[in-house]
Amino acid sequence: MSHSPPPGTPKARIPGPQQPPPPYPRIAAGLWRRCLGGGLALWVLITWVTYETRNSTLLPTPILLGSFLVPVAFVLWAYERHCRDLGVSAILGCFLAGGTLGVLGASLTESNLLQPSPGTFAGVGLIEEAAKLAALVFVLRRQPAVRGLRAGLVLGAAVGCGFAALESAGYAVNAALSSAAVSAEGVDLRTLLQAELPRGLLGPFGHGLWTAIAGGVLLSRRRLNGYFRLSAPVAGTCLGVALLHALGDATHGAALWSVARLTGTAPEGQLFAPGYLVRPSAAQEPLFTLFSVGGLALVALAGVGWLRSLARRDPSW
């Protein structure tokens, strides 16, 4: 015998299907523009204040902001345009963890394996590109569903941009310490900016571009069970981007060498030393700028052409 509830008792509600939360936070359109514009304004302001006050306590702010601004804006743009379905956690993990692991692995291997020689840049390019690709594999090892050319291009670019940001900050700190060691007035802000600006601005067209190409080829051949395949196309792509990397790193020294040959006066220091610590004289500066920027532009165009040829293979791009 069934018992009906007393009058006035509210009926029990049968719970309906719950709407699952979105798999990733929403990012407003155009965030990369606001990040780039606002960050650039802040960087100019803090750099001007540092120069006027000569306050060395402020130096970490323009170094970090200048090194991370363009790479972060580029990653936001790539995510907004091409890979919202991957989620914020994947791209942030590749940028932060991938970049950190790549820099760590490259530093440990380079310090133990490489000696100053004409082939140093080739070795540096091969080691750093292998370290960044290994960092990408490590970050995505427990995400078997992340595969395909489009995902590899974007997440590879995130790893490369994280690597570029940390490396640019390191070179800026090195330039600041070197200038302080040789000058009685402390850190030379001009030397610091000369070391930071080229790398900070060109990071997406260097490390970001090279690792995007390698990551795209790697993830396009990832197995359905999540295992990565070290196939001939992947190995060939790694060698190709390592060559672009070596050419990009050697551009500064090649420009100095060309200026020295044309003008008959060489700057002090080792021409092909890593980084941007050796500078031409004031009279050599216009010609040096032409050669160095032109060389970097040619290397960047080669990488962009390669990436575009890969992107055409993916109908969803």
C-alpha positions in Angstrom: 0.0 0.0 0.0 1.5 3.3 -1.1 1.5 6.3 1.2 1.0 9.7 -0.4 2.9 12.6 1.1 0.8 15.0 3.2 -0.7 18.0 1.5 1.7 20.9 1.2 4.8 18.8 1.1 7.1 19.9 -1.8 7.7 17.2 -4.4 11.2 15.8 -4.6 13.0 17.0 -7.8 14.7 14.5 -9.9 18.2 15.9 -10.6 18.6 16.5 -14.3 21.9 16.3 -16.3 24.4 18.7 -15.0 26.2 21.0 -17.5 29.9 20.2 -17.2 32.2 23.2 -16.6 34.2 24.4 -19.6 37.5 22.5 -20.1 39.4 25.7 -20.2 39.0 29.3 -19.0 37.7 31.8 -21.4 40.2 34.3 -22.8 38.8 37.4 -24.2 39.5 38.1 -27.9 42.3 40.6 -28.4 44.0 39.9 -25.1 47.4 39.6 -26.8 47.0 43.2 -28.2 46.3 44.6 -24.8 49.1 42.6 -23.2 51.6 43.8 -25.9 50.5 47.4 -25.8 50.2 47.7 -22.0 53.4 45.8 -21.4 55.3 47.9 -23.9 54.1 51.1 -22.2 55.2 49.8 -18.8 58.6 48.7 -20.1 59.3 52.1 -21.6 58.2 53.8 -18.3 60.3 51.5 -16.0 63.3 51.7 -18.3 63.1 55.5 -18.3 62.7 55.7 -14.5 65.7 53.3 -14.1 67.8 55.4 -16.4 66.9 58.7 -14.7 67.3 57.5 -11.1 70.2 55.1 -11.7 68.5 52.8 -9.2 70.0 49.3 -9.7 67.2 47.8 -7.6 64.8 48.4 -10.6 67.0 46.5 -13.0 65.2 43.1 -12.7 61.9 44.7 -13.8 63.0 46.0 -17.3 65.0 42.8 -17.8 62.2 40.4 -17.1 59.4 42.5 -18.7 61.5 43.1 -21.8 62.4 39.5 -22.1 59.0 38.0 -21.6 56.7 40.6 -23.2 56.9 39.6 -26.9 57.1 35.8 -26.3 54.0 35.9 -24.0 52.0 38.1 -26.5 53.0 35.8 -29.3 51.8 32.7 -27.4 48.5 34.4 -26.5 48.0 35.3 -30.2 48.8 31.7 -31.3 46.4 30.3 -28.7 43.6 32.7 -29.6 43.9 32.1 -33.4 44.6 28.4 -33.6 44.4 26.3 -30.5 41.6 27.2 -28.0 40.6 23.6 -27.9 43.9 22.6 -26.4 43.2 24.5 -23.2 45.2 27.0 -21.2 47.0 24.4 -19.0 48.6 22.8 -22.0 50.0 25.9 -23.5 51.1 27.4 -20.2 52.8 24.1 -19.2 54.7 24.2 -22.5 55.7 27.8 -22.1 56.8 27.6 -18.4 57.9 24.0 -17.8 59.0 23.4 -21.4 61.0 26.6 -21.5 62.6 26.0 -18.1 63.5 22.4 -18.8 64.9 23.3 -22.2 67.2 26.0 -20.8 68.3 23.6 -18.0 69.0 20.7 -20.3 70.8 22.9 -22.9 73.0 24.6 -20.3 74.1 21.3 -18.7 75.0 19.6 -22.0 76.6 22.7 -23.6 78.9 23.3 -20.5 80.1 19.7 -20.6 80.3 18.9 -24.3 81.2 22.1 -26.2 84.5 23.9 -26.4 85.0 27.3 -28.2 85.6 26.4 -31.9 84.2 27.4 -35.3 81.7 24.5 -35.0 80.3 25.7 -31.6 77.2 27.3 -33.1 76.3 24.0 -34.9 76.7 22.1 -31.6 74.7 24.7 -29.7 71.9 24.6 -32.3 71.6 20.9 -32.2 71.8 20.6 -28.4 69.3 23.4 -27.7 66.8 22.2 -30.3 67.0 18.6 -29.0 66.5 19.9 -25.4 63.4 21.9 -26.3 61.9 19.0 -28.2 62.6 16.7 -25.2 60.9 19.3 -22.9 57.8 19.2 -25.2 57.7 15.4 -25.0 58.0 15.6 -21.2 55.2 18.1 -20.8 52.8 16.1 -23.1 53.8 12.6 -21.9 50.5 12.2 -20.0 48.3 13.8 -22.6 47.9 11.2 -25.3 45.0 13.0 -27.0 47.3 15.9 -27.9 48.5 15.2 -31.3 48.5 16.5 -34.8 50.3 19.1 -36.8 48.3 22.1 -35.6 48.8 21.2 -31.9 52.5 20.6 -32.5 53.0 23.9 -34.2 51.4 25.9 -31.4 52.7 24.0 -28.4 56.2 23.9 -30.0 56.1 27.6 -30.4 55.1 27.9 -26.7 58.1 25.9 -25.6 60.4 27.9 -27.9 59.1 31.2 -26.7 59.5 30.2 -23.0 63.1 29.1 -23.8 63.7 32.4 -25.7 62.3 34.5 -22.8 64.5 32.9 -20.2 67.6 33.0 -22.4 67.1 36.6 -23.3 66.8 37.5 -19.6 70.0 35.5 -19.0 71.9 37.4 -21.7 70.7 40.7 -20.3 71.8 39.9 -16.8 75.2 38.8 -18.2 75.6 42.1 -20.1 74.6 44.1 -17.0 77.2 42.3 -14.9 79.9 42.6 -17.5 79.4 46.3 -18.0 79.4 46.8 -14.2 82.7 44.9 -13.9 84.5 47.2 -16.4 82.9 50.5 -15.5 83.2 52.5 -12.4 79.7 54.0 -12.9 78.0 50.6 -12.4 75.6 49.0 -14.9 75.6 50.5 -18.4 71.9 50.5 -19.3 72.7 51.0 -23.0 74.7 47.7 -23.0 71.9 45.9 -21.3 69.3 47.1 -23.8 71.6 46.2 -26.7 71.7 42.6 -25.4 68.0 42.4 -24.5 66.2 44.1 -27.4 67.3 42.0 -30.3 66.6 38.7 -28.5 63.4 39.9 -26.9 61.9 41.2 -30.1 63.0 38.4 -32.4 62.3 35.5 -30.0 59.1 34.3 -31.8 61.0 34.4 -35.1 63.9 32.4 -33.7 63.4 29.8 -30.9 59.6 30.0 -31.2 59.6 29.4 -34.9 62.2 26.6 -34.9 60.6 24.6 -32.1 57.2 25.1 -33.7 58.4 23.4 -36.9 60.0 20.5 -35.0 57.0 20.1 -32.7 54.6 20.1 -35.6 56.4 17.3 -37.3 56.8 15.3 -34.0 53.1 15.5 -33.0 51.9 14.9 -36.5 53.5 11.4 -36.2 52.5 10.7 -32.6 50.8 7.3 -32.2 47.2 7.0 -31.0 48.4 5.4 -27.7 50.4 8.5 -27.0 53.9 7.2 -27.8 56.2 9.5 -29.8 58.0 8.1 -32.8 61.6 9.2 -33.6 61.2 8.7 -37.4 63.4 9.8 -40.2 61.2 13.0 -40.9 61.4 13.9 -37.2 65.2 13.5 -37.2 65.6 15.4 -40.4 63.5 18.2 -39.2 65.6 18.5 -36.0 68.7 18.7 -38.1 67.1 21.4 -40.3 66.0 23.6 -37.4 69.4 23.1 -35.7 70.9 24.5 -38.9 68.6 27.5 -38.9 69.4 28.0 -35.2 73.2 27.9 -35.9 72.8 30.4 -38.7 70.7 32.7 -36.5 73.3 32.6 -33.7 76.2 33.2 -36.0 74.6 36.3 -37.7 75.9 38.7 -35.2 79.5 37.5 -35.5 79.2 37.3 -39.3 78.0 40.9 -39.4 81.0 42.0 -37.3 83.4 40.0 -39.5 81.9 41.6 -42.7 82.1 45.1 -41.2 85.8 44.5 -40.2 86.7 43.2 -43.7 85.0 46.2 -45.4 86.3 48.9 -43.0 89.7 47.4 -42.2 89.2 47.8 -38.4 88.0 45.0 -36.2 86.3 45.4 -32.8 87.9 44.1 -29.7 86.9 40.7 -28.5 86.0 37.4 -30.1 83.9 38.0 -33.2 81.8 34.8 -32.9 81.4 34.7 -29.1 77.9 33.8 -28.0 75.6 36.6 -27.2 75.7 40.3 -28.1 78.5 41.5 -25.9 81.0 42.6 -28.7 79.8 45.8 -30.4 81.1 47.7 -33.4 82.4 51.2 -33.2 80.1 54.2 -33.7 81.4 54.6 -37.3 80.7 50.9 -38.0 77.2 50.9 -36.4 75.1 51.6 -39.6 76.8 49.0 -41.7 76.7 46.5 -38.9 73.0 47.0 -38.3 72.3 46.5 -42.0 74.2 43.2 -42.1 73.0 41.8 -38.8 69.3 42.7 -39.3 69.4 41.5 -42.9 71.0 38.2 -41.9 68.4 37.6 -39.2 65.6 38.5 -41.6 66.8 36.0 -44.1 67.0 33.2 -41.5 63.5 34.2 -40.2 62.1 34.2 -43.8 63.5 30.7 -44.4 61.8 29.5 -41.2 58.5 31.2 -42.0 58.5 29.6 -45.4 59.1 26.2 -43.9 56.3 26.6 -41.4 53.9 27.8 -44.0 54.6 24.7 -46.1 53.8 22.5 -43.1 50.6 24.5 -42.2 49.2 24.0 -45.7 49.1 20.2 -45.1 46.6 20.7 -42.2 43.1 21.5 -43.6 42.0 22.8 -40.1 44.8 25.4 -40.0 
